[in-house]
């Protein structure tokens, strides 16, 4: 029997074909279920009715009973508006509309009682309410009503077509009236009893139509817990499935190449954190199970060194290794770093990017197929069909969130057995986000900087202190240091009053005139050849200043550059500011990050800048970023491949519920790893319904 919740939304009373198209296009609501799970973003107390004499323009939303005395049109052209005097036995206020004037006049009668709801304001010393909600008291009693009224997000297009928050509220009411039976629960009864959870039907109803805050809290807790629980159950089941199904290559020895590198070429002694991480990786590689490990570490913490040592273990055991990076700049940097580290050691290493010439591509293809090329470092060019490995044993992906899931999957299709996988990121990931995006992976963290590195000093200046900053820059250049200046835009935007790169080049050239000062410019719209020439000027020390957009966010390593100046710092997210700051502090000298902003800052921008000035801890910064912006805006969450779309829970605010959900999932899988118990049938049913991708993602991270 088909589930009524799968019914198309156009068949709901009050929707129809035209509204259903709008709901689909604007809110992605296509079925009864989609509407049911379209949750309010806030609630307003509708229990109290105010007298007009009590109203104050500083009040939030208010509800008043009274009568419309009459309508009149005011102004003309774009300023045309409709007004009405609304009165009760204590006084009168003005109601104002700028849209739908004819509809308002046709819909509401003079001297009939109505309930109005809206935000009081003050205009010409008269209290008014613009575009109030108007309700007939008789209609109010006929439909589902609750004391605490849900408010739903809509779009401008929906509002223009008279689909407001109030309309969605009415549709939710119609939906519950139209349901023939209670909504079937999605958690087993034993689980609801053990963890004292409200049943699904009641939780959904109360979330849309709450009568008191206590019940609302319980209902929302049930829905949030379920949402986060199924993500964790899915990830942990995936981990068990992968462990059972895919046997990893056994790298049983640490041999000649590894030992030669360790004794002759290791650039510095490993930190305690690097030793710990290397031990975790070696254990995985020798376990007989496919490694799927996430390696987190701030910029400059030595992740590339760990990657190389892991690749050498693969080579010593007769396998090939690849390292895939998202941009050509980062790929070339990895190639140069690894080439330098392997100097004098007989291992064939090659580079493959979109710019690689055809003849070189053919040579690489042959070398990979016959196994003479042991390590390849490349961009997404590695996943092209012409690239075939002889024996790929280890795949390392840097900044993996910048690749789509399908792109990464292409690597594993090149071999019958999936290789060991090491995912690296310099973007510190908050614990709650890591548990969701990478919940199926084992996690290693490098939380120490190599010896001799000094923390970067971060300073905030506003535009009014620019001359002071120029003076500081000249001192640094005189001391033999180089400087980055980063801009958020290339050309001036009419909508955004941020410093743009083209204006910046002019201003910096005036303050630092050639030939005494050499300035290099790099941005994403330049031709590759011009970009490479400009970068080479800076990396070889011939340019004092590099002016750039965020193309230098990852993949530029100039130890002599000790100052990072970020223009319009309020324009950047915390994670991006932290990445940019990581471009300096690569050498032994004291480095600086200067955050330039306008004098006027929003509260959120001020909090971001204060966080940057007070902390160098990438994980602390990532947690703050999650709280400020939420996971949907954080880099990479849209491409994670987990396929989750949170409807009610928030990774920024519901961390405790997430950890509780994961513990419950772990307890269940400990007792019933394959969910074969009949009592857990609902869980497997739900996992199957929630699975959104057709490809078997269990082979990949």
Buried (B, 14 or more C-beta within 10 A) or exposed (E): EEEBBEBEBBEBEEBEEEBBEBBBEBBEBBBBBBBBBBBBEEBBEBEEBBEBEEBEEEEEBBBBBBBBEEBEEEEEEEEEBBBBBBBBEEBBBBBBBEEBBEEBBEEBEEEEEBBBBBBBBEEEEEBBBBBBBBBBEEEEEEEBBBBBBBBBEBEEEBBEBEBBBBBBBBBBBBBBEBBEEEBEBBBBEEBBEEBEBBBBBBBBBBBBBBEEEEBBEBBBBBBBBBBBBBBBBBBBBBBBBBBEEBEBBEBEEBBEBBEBBEEEBEEEEBBEBBEBBBEBBBEBBBBEBBBBBBBBBBBBBBBBBBBBBBBBBBBBBBBBBBBBBBBBBBBBBBBBBBEEBBEEBEBEBBBBBEBBEEEEBEBBBEBBBEBEBBBBBBBBBBBBEEBEBBBBBBBBBBBBBBBEBBBBBBBBEBBEBBBBBBBBBBBBBBBBBBBBBBBBBBBBBBBBBBEEBEEBBBBBBEEEBEEEBBEBBBEBBEEEBBBBBBBBBBEEEEEEEBBBBBBBBEBBBEBBEEEEBBBBBBBEEBEEEEBBEBBEBBBEEEBBBBBBBBBBBBBBBBBBBBBBBBBBBBBBBBBBBBBBBBBBBBBEBEBBBBBBBBEEBEEEBBBBBEBBEEBBBBBBBBBBBBBBBBBEEBBBBEBBBBEBEBEBBBBBEBBEBBBBBBEBBEEBBEEEBEBEBEEBEBBBEBBEEBEEEEEEBBBBB
